[in-house]
Amino acid sequence: MSKLKAPKKEFNKDTDNFNVKTAFPVVVGAIAGNIIFPGIGGIVGGSIIGGLTGMSSNNKDRKMAKTPVFYSFHFGNDAMRVQQIRNIGSIEGNAPTTPNEWETLKRTGKKSVENWIDQNMKYKRCIIVLIGSETAGRPWVEHEIIKAWNDGKAILGIYIHNIKCPRNGTSRKGENPFDQIKFANGKKISDYVPCYDPNSINAYGDIAENMSNWISHAISNKAN
């Protein structure tokens, strides 16, 4: 297994780009309002219009953006849960592989699997680890995380145990796979990679609503 490259910067999990993008139109609107209608009324009115414009722009960005991503997951347990994530229209993920194709690929040898990962990850901007009950510790998931980090790609994790599989329903929450991968200084990669645990009542809806923002946040704030 390859060693992790040292982080380039500390990761700030509390950074929120959505607030920054919304604030700018508010300021511009307030200035314009004061010019057109001098006084407090113009400033307040302009601020409101600018804020609504900024929120509309943000919502449009979230709907229009299709950032290419690579999904990393435990194929044996979570393939059908992951397929539901693929159906989210605003995300452009790597093409699905059937169980038979994956098993055939593994039988052809380690190098073939590594080449497949290289080709499918090559042009992706963000790697999303979809975490089920047994994802942590899976050798190929760890390989994909380390490769993504060393290649300087954005990384994030999303727990999917509360997504209902048509055959098995929901599952138990698994361990954070980023806790098990460490740098030479003993720090965990989980210190630098965000991991989201969606609402248990409507996990799919929570993911569909927020995943574009999570991806944008990971790209803007990556530490590698």
C-alpha positions, 0 to 999 in steps of 0.5 A: 500500500502506498504511503500518504503524502503529507497534507499541504494545509490544515483542513477547516471543517466549518468553512461554509462557501454558501454563506460567502456566495450569498453575502456578496449580492446583499452588499451590492444590492444595498449599494445600488439601492442607496444610489437609486433611492437614497436613504435607509429605505433604499439600502434595506430594499436593495439588500433584500433584492440582492439577497434573493438574487444571491440565493437564487443564483446559489440554487441555480448553481446547485441544480446546474453543477455536474461535477464528475465524481468517483464513487468508492464503496464496498461492492458486496454489501452496498451496490444497490444502495449506491445505485440509488445515489447514482440516480441523483441527477445533479451528480456525474459519477463513474459508470456502474459495474455489475457484480459479475463484471467486478468479480471477473475483474478481480479474478484477472489480478491486482494489476487489472483492478488498479488499472481499472481504478486509474482509468475511472478515477483519472478525470474525476474532481472528487472521490466520494466514499459511500460508507456502509456497515463493512466499508472500513478496512476493505482493501480496494476502498483503502487503495482508492482513498490513498490514490485519491489523496496522493493525486490531489483530488478532493475527498469526502465520505457519506454514510449510506447505512440508512439508505434502504436496499430493496433486498435488505432494508437499512443496515448498521452504521459502519466505522469511518474508513478514514480513521484507519488510514494514517500519515507518517506522523500518526495523524489520521486522514479523517482529520482532513476529510469531511464525513457526513451522516445524513438524516436517518428518517430521510437519508436519500432526500438529505443526500440529494439535497446537500451532496452538490454543496458537500462536493463543492466544499470538499473541492474548495477546502481540500488539504492535499 
